[in-house]
């Protein structure tokens, strides 16, 4: 295995410059842990450009990603960062309604909602009392791959890794409403 970069110096740069294929599973987890810790200005993962995140996910093995997502505190930080960025990646448009995201970890069901209205996307953690227009349920690994552009909703549906309820037409239009970073 390659020598682990020095994440204590600048973990975001180390993460962005490292090819996950050159790291072991535990080294990859250590590097993502260092990068997810807020730095002096409190940014942590938010300092990582979306294209670098997409490249990291595309280059990491499923074993590496499962190891990262298997740590609840790290999984939570990564998912929170992806959902935080959704409003930045929303392209706007006429579509309106609530999308409920259910990330099923097996032990827990993590929920976020995106309210699409007036060309804006508002993201909140948890569920509102209202009924969503559509609900998407998937495991964390598939969600991360989808958010990074490393899989498609169609593939996830066909393999049973994505479950959709509610307005299926609205759900089918969602990929066109968000700019997915390219690795």
Order of alpha helices (4+ residues) and beta strands (2+ residues): alpha-alpha-alpha-alpha-alpha-beta-beta-beta-beta-alpha-alpha-beta-alpha
